[in-house]
Amino acid sequence: MGKLVIDDLTKVFGPVTAVKQVSLTVGDGELVSVVGPSGCGKTTLLRMIAGFAEPTSGRIMIDGDVLFDSAGMTPPLPPEKRDIGMVFQSYAVWPHMNVFRNVAYPLRIRRLDRKAIADKVGAALRLVHLTGFEKRMAYEMSGGQQQRVALARALVMEPRLLLLDEPFSNLDAKLSAEMCGELLEIRKKTGITIVHVTHDQAEAMSVSDRVAVMRDGVLLQYDTPRNVYGVPANTFTASFIGEANIFPAERTGREADGKMEVCLPGGRKIFVPFREGKKEGFVLVRPGGFVPVSDGGEAFPVKEIRFFGDSVRYELDGGELGTLHMSAPPDAPYKEGESVPLRIRDALWLDS
């Protein structure tokens, strides 16, 4: 079991409020990623869950057990009694110890017998595919292998909750992708609940059941990856998760077939799915929401082309609309300086 409940959690450092009244629930066995720009409070949130930083106010519970409650009479539960494993960005692997001793360290602190230690270390190393590396010194291992040692050490106590603080940020792109795959495999085999802090939005979207987006200590959106990308709560989330074309817009009042007419800069009018909200707001168009047409669309000159292997991103001069970002297949024929007629296929209204 490992249901995590965070209620109205706040952390103040002097004049700075690092985390502001954050509330969220992580279900048993869920993998949740916390994303946001540097300084948004995501690592502070993780440290409060682990017990390394004491909240200013709020409550933290796992499976109904109170870890911290500013309104309660009991003191905060110390980190070693929270039944939480944590992996840091820096690995924190002891270079003077071999793999076995690194992974066994928390078990020895709790004075388990030798057979129990050997059994648990062996199981943890099998989970991270390091069987046979028991006698290898940590300094003799690659960065990816050291990260697996740190992960095995966090898992060896079979914690209810695993916290990951940007664990793959020091690895190259290929190795990071492999570690993400192994993380999903570990979650599947153990059923452990995971809270994962990362700067890599693509990583968060690909591995998570839900994504928490933070900015300036505030939780802006907590939803599935599909909804965070496809139905963002605001323009910040829209621009932070993936590329986005965002235009100021105004409702005209016309509605038909579940859609409403909006007016974009330059007097351009389009229909978007109806949403309750303010009269003035924004329209979001993802790069794939623009569709080149053979005729009838407004033409925009290509300013820059970026090749990504499976797709090409075009930057177009949109005039009053600013720079437009369009995605197309790699065999798209457009060249710099050429004008491309477009229509908007998919767009979304945002209030803020």
C-alpha positions as CSV (number, residue, x, y, z in Angstrom):
1,M,0.0,0.0,0.0
2,G,1.2,3.6,-0.6
3,K,-1.6,6.1,-1.0
4,L,-0.2,9.6,-0.5
5,V,-2.4,12.5,0.5
6,I,-1.0,16.0,0.7
7,D,-3.4,18.6,2.1
8,D,-2.9,22.4,1.9
9,L,0.9,22.1,2.2
10,T,2.9,25.3,2.5
11,K,6.6,26.0,3.0
12,V,8.0,29.4,3.8
13,F,11.7,30.3,3.7
14,G,11.9,33.8,5.2
15,P,10.2,36.2,2.8
16,V,9.8,33.5,0.1
17,T,6.9,31.1,0.0
18,A,8.4,28.1,-1.8
19,V,5.2,25.9,-1.8
20,K,1.8,27.5,-1.5
21,Q,-1.2,25.5,-0.3
22,V,-0.6,22.4,-2.5
23,S,-3.1,19.6,-2.2
24,L,-3.0,16.4,-4.2
25,T,-3.6,12.7,-3.8
26,V,-1.3,10.0,-5.3
27,G,-3.2,6.7,-5.5
28,D,-1.7,3.4,-4.4
29,G,0.6,2.1,-7.1
30,E,0.4,5.4,-9.2
31,L,3.4,7.0,-10.8
32,V,3.1,10.8,-10.6
33,S,5.6,13.3,-12.1
34,V,6.0,16.8,-10.8
35,V,7.2,19.3,-13.4
36,G,7.8,23.1,-13.5
37,P,10.6,25.6,-14.1
38,S,13.6,25.9,-11.7
39,G,12.6,27.4,-8.4
40,C,8.9,26.4,-8.7
41,G,9.0,24.3,-5.5
42,K,8.9,20.8,-6.8
43,T,12.1,19.6,-5.0
44,T,10.9,21.3,-1.8
45,L,7.7,19.4,-2.1
46,L,9.6,16.2,-2.4
47,R,11.8,17.0,0.6
48,M,8.8,17.7,2.8
49,I,7.2,14.4,1.9
50,A,10.5,12.6,2.7
51,G,10.8,14.5,6.0
52,F,14.0,16.4,5.1
53,A,12.2,19.7,5.3
54,E,9.5,20.6,7.7
55,P,6.4,22.2,6.2
56,T,5.2,25.6,7.6
57,S,1.6,24.3,7.5
58,G,-0.5,21.5,6.1
59,R,-0.7,17.8,6.3
60,I,1.0,14.7,4.8
61,M,-0.4,11.2,5.1
62,I,0.5,7.7,3.7
63,D,-2.2,5.1,3.9
64,G,-3.9,7.2,6.6
65,D,-0.8,7.4,8.7
66,V,0.0,11.0,9.5
67,L,3.6,12.0,8.7
68,F,3.1,15.7,9.4
69,D,0.1,17.8,10.5
70,S,0.5,21.4,11.5
71,A,-2.9,21.3,13.2
72,G,-2.2,18.1,15.1
73,M,-0.6,17.5,18.5
74,T,1.9,14.8,17.5
75,P,5.4,15.8,16.3
76,P,6.4,15.2,12.6
77,L,7.5,11.6,11.9
78,P,11.3,11.5,11.3
79,P,12.5,10.5,7.8
80,E,13.8,7.1,8.9
81,K,10.3,6.1,10.2
82,R,8.3,7.2,7.2
83,D,8.9,4.0,5.1
84,I,9.9,6.1,2.1
85,G,12.8,5.4,-0.3
86,M,14.4,8.3,-2.1
87,V,16.8,8.6,-5.1
88,F,18.7,11.9,-5.5
89,Q,20.0,13.6,-8.6
90,S,23.6,13.2,-7.4
91,Y,23.1,9.4,-6.8
92,A,24.8,9.7,-3.4
93,V,26.6,6.4,-3.9
94,W,29.5,5.8,-1.6
95,P,32.6,5.4,-3.8
96,H,34.6,3.5,-1.1
97,M,32.0,0.7,-0.9
98,N,31.2,-2.0,-3.4
99,V,27.7,-2.5,-4.9
100,F,26.6,-5.0,-2.3
101,R,27.6,-2.8,0.7
102,N,26.0,0.3,-0.9
103,V,22.7,-1.4,-1.3
104,A,22.9,-3.2,2.1
105,Y,23.7,-0.1,4.0
106,P,20.1,0.8,5.1
107,L,19.5,-2.9,6.1
108,R,22.6,-2.9,8.3
109,I,21.5,0.3,10.0
110,R,18.4,-1.5,11.0
111,R,20.5,-4.5,12.1
112,L,19.0,-7.2,10.0
113,D,20.7,-10.6,10.0
114,R,23.2,-11.6,7.3
115,K,20.8,-13.9,5.4
116,A,18.0,-11.4,5.4
117,I,20.4,-8.8,4.1
118,A,21.8,-11.1,1.4
119,D,18.3,-12.1,0.2
120,K,16.9,-8.5,0.1
121,V,20.0,-7.1,-1.6
122,G,19.9,-9.9,-4.2
123,A,16.2,-9.1,-4.9
124,A,16.9,-5.4,-5.2
125,L,19.8,-5.9,-7.6
126,R,17.7,-8.3,-9.8
127,L,15.0,-5.5,-10.1
128,V,17.6,-3.1,-11.5
129,H,19.5,-5.7,-13.6
130,L,22.7,-5.5,-11.6
131,T,23.0,-9.2,-10.5
132,G,26.7,-10.2,-10.7
133,F,27.9,-6.7,-9.9
134,E,27.9,-7.2,-6.1
135,K,31.7,-6.9,-5.7
136,R,32.2,-4.1,-8.2
137,M,33.3,-0.8,-6.6
138,A,31.0,2.1,-7.1
139,Y,33.8,4.3,-8.7
140,E,34.4,1.6,-11.3
141,M,30.8,1.9,-12.6
142,S,29.2,4.2,-15.2
143,G,26.8,6.9,-14.3
144,G,23.8,4.8,-15.4
145,Q,25.0,1.8,-13.3
146,Q,25.6,4.1,-10.3
147,Q,22.0,5.4,-10.7
148,R,20.8,1.8,-10.6
149,V,22.7,1.2,-7.4
150,A,21.0,4.2,-5.9
151,L,17.7,2.9,-7.0
152,A,18.3,-0.5,-5.6
153,R,19.3,1.0,-2.3
154,A,16.1,2.9,-2.2
155,L,14.0,-0.2,-3.0
156,V,15.8,-2.7,-0.7
157,M,13.7,-1.8,2.3
158,E,10.5,-2.3,0.3
159,P,9.1,1.1,1.0
160,R,5.5,2.2,0.6
161,L,6.6,5.2,-1.4
162,L,9.5,5.9,-3.7
163,L,10.6,9.5,-4.3
164,L,12.8,10.4,-7.3
165,D,14.5,13.8,-7.5
166,E,15.5,14.3,-11.2
167,P,17.2,10.9,-11.1
168,F,18.1,10.7,-14.8
169,S,19.2,14.3,-15.5
170,N,22.9,13.4,-15.5
171,L,22.5,10.7,-18.0
172,D,22.6,10.9,-21.8
173,A,19.3,10.9,-23.7
174,K,19.5,7.2,-24.8
175,L,20.4,6.0,-21.3
176,S,17.8,8.2,-19.7
177,A,15.2,6.6,-22.0
178,E,16.4,3.2,-21.0
179,M,16.2,4.1,-17.3
180,C,12.6,5.3,-17.8
181,G,11.7,2.0,-19.2
182,E,13.3,0.2,-16.3
183,L,11.4,2.5,-13.9
184,L,8.1,1.4,-15.5
185,E,9.2,-2.3,-15.2
186,I,10.0,-1.8,-11.5
187,R,6.7,-0.2,-10.8
188,K,4.9,-3.0,-12.6
189,K,6.8,-5.7,-10.7
190,T,6.6,-4.2,-7.2
191,G,3.4,-2.1,-7.4
192,I,5.2,0.7,-5.6
193,T,3.8,4.3,-5.5
194,I,6.3,6.7,-7.1
195,V,6.5,10.5,-7.0
196,H,9.0,11.7,-9.7
197,V,10.4,15.2,-10.0
198,T,11.9,16.0,-13.4
199,H,12.8,18.9,-15.7
200,D,12.2,16.7,-18.7
201,Q,8.6,17.2,-19.8
202,A,8.8,14.4,-22.4
203,E,10.0,12.0,-19.7
204,A,7.1,13.0,-17.4
205,M,4.5,12.6,-20.1
206,S,5.8,9.2,-21.2
207,V,6.0,7.4,-17.8
208,S,3.3,9.0,-15.6
209,D,-0.2,8.2,-14.7
210,R,-0.7,11.8,-13.7
211,V,1.4,15.0,-14.0
212,A,1.5,17.9,-11.5
213,V,2.5,21.2,-13.1
214,M,3.9,23.8,-10.6
215,R,4.8,27.5,-10.9
216,D,6.0,29.8,-8.2
217,G,5.1,27.2,-5.5
218,V,1.5,26.9,-6.8
219,L,0.0,23.7,-8.3
220,L,-1.5,24.8,-11.6
221,Q,-2.8,21.5,-12.9
222,Y,-2.9,17.9,-11.8
223,D,-4.2,15.6,-14.5
224,T,-3.4,12.8,-16.9
225,P,-0.6,13.5,-19.4
226,R,-3.1,13.4,-22.2
227,N,-5.3,16.1,-20.5
228,V,-2.3,18.2,-19.4
229,Y,-1.2,18.4,-23.1
230,G,-4.6,18.4,-24.8
231,V,-6.7,20.4,-22.3
232,P,-4.3,22.6,-20.4
233,A,-5.7,24.7,-17.6
234,N,-4.0,27.9,-18.6
235,T,-1.5,29.4,-21.1
236,F,1.5,28.6,-18.8
237,T,0.8,24.9,-18.8
238,A,0.1,25.0,-22.5
239,S,3.4,26.6,-23.3
240,F,5.4,24.6,-20.7
241,I,4.2,21.2,-21.8
242,G,5.1,21.0,-25.5
243,E,5.2,23.7,-28.1
244,A,2.3,26.0,-28.3
245,N,0.9,28.8,-30.5
246,I,-1.1,31.1,-28.2
247,F,-3.1,34.0,-29.5
248,P,-5.1,36.7,-27.6
249,A,-8.7,36.3,-28.6
250,E,-12.2,37.5,-27.9
251,R,-15.6,35.7,-28.1
252,T,-17.9,37.1,-30.7
253,G,-21.1,35.6,-29.2
254,R,-21.8,33.3,-32.2
255,E,-22.3,29.6,-31.2
256,A,-23.2,26.6,-33.4
257,D,-22.9,22.8,-33.0
258,G,-21.1,23.0,-29.7
259,K,-18.6,25.5,-31.0
260,M,-18.1,29.2,-30.5
261,E,-16.7,31.9,-32.8
262,V,-13.7,33.8,-31.6
263,C,-11.8,36.7,-33.1
264,L,-8.0,36.5,-33.3
265,P,-5.5,39.4,-34.0
266,G,-6.0,40.9,-37.5
267,G,-9.7,40.3,-37.4
268,R,-9.4,36.6,-38.2
269,K,-12.4,34.6,-37.0
270,I,-12.4,30.9,-36.3
271,F,-14.6,28.4,-34.4
272,V,-13.3,26.5,-31.4
273,P,-15.0,24.0,-29.0
274,F,-17.4,25.8,-26.6
275,R,-16.1,26.5,-23.1
276,E,-17.6,28.6,-20.4
277,G,-15.4,31.5,-19.4
278,K,-14.5,35.1,-19.9
279,K,-15.2,37.1,-22.9
280,E,-11.5,37.9,-23.5
281,G,-8.9,35.1,-23.3
282,F,-6.6,33.1,-25.5
283,V,-6.7,30.5,-28.2
284,L,-4.2,27.6,-28.1
285,V,-3.1,25.9,-31.3
286,R,-0.6,23.0,-31.1
287,P,2.0,22.7,-34.0
288,G,-0.1,19.8,-35.3
289,G,-3.2,21.9,-35.2
290,F,-2.2,23.8,-38.4
291,V,-3.0,22.0,-41.7
292,P,-1.5,23.1,-45.0
293,V,-4.1,23.4,-47.7
294,S,-3.8,23.5,-51.5
295,D,-6.1,26.6,-51.8
296,G,-8.3,28.8,-49.7
297,G,-6.0,29.2,-46.7
298,E,-4.1,32.2,-45.6
299,A,-0.5,32.0,-46.7
300,F,2.4,32.5,-44.3
301,P,6.1,32.7,-45.2
302,V,8.5,30.0,-43.8
303,K,11.2,31.6,-41.6
304,E,13.0,28.6,-40.3
305,I,13.0,24.8,-40.6
306,R,14.0,22.3,-37.9
307,F,14.4,18.6,-38.6
308,F,13.6,16.2,-35.8
309,G,13.8,12.9,-37.7
310,D,10.2,11.7,-37.5
311,S,8.9,15.3,-38.1
312,V,9.8,18.7,-39.2
313,R,9.0,21.9,-37.3
314,Y,8.4,25.1,-39.4
315,E,8.5,28.6,-38.0
316,L,6.3,30.8,-40.1
317,D,5.9,34.6,-40.1
318,G,2.3,35.1,-38.9
319,G,2.2,38.9,-39.0
320,E,0.0,40.1,-36.2
321,L,-0.2,36.6,-34.9
322,G,3.6,36.5,-34.3
323,T,5.7,33.4,-35.1
324,L,3.7,30.3,-35.9
325,H,5.0,26.9,-35.1
326,M,3.8,24.1,-37.4
327,S,4.6,20.4,-37.4
328,A,4.7,18.4,-40.6
329,P,5.9,15.0,-41.8
330,P,9.6,14.8,-42.7
331,D,8.9,14.6,-46.4
332,A,6.9,17.9,-46.4
333,P,8.1,20.0,-49.4
334,Y,8.2,23.5,-48.0
335,K,11.4,25.6,-48.1
336,E,12.5,28.8,-46.4
337,G,11.0,31.8,-48.0
338,E,8.1,29.9,-49.4
339,S,4.6,30.8,-48.3
340,V,2.4,28.0,-47.0
341,P,-1.4,28.3,-47.0
342,L,-2.8,27.1,-43.7
343,R,-6.1,26.5,-41.9
344,I,-6.5,25.8,-38.2
345,R,-7.9,22.3,-37.6
346,D,-7.6,22.0,-33.8
347,A,-7.8,24.9,-31.4
348,L,-8.8,25.4,-27.7
349,W,-10.0,28.4,-25.7
350,L,-8.1,29.3,-22.5
351,D,-9.3,31.9,-20.0
352,S,-5.9,32.7,-18.6
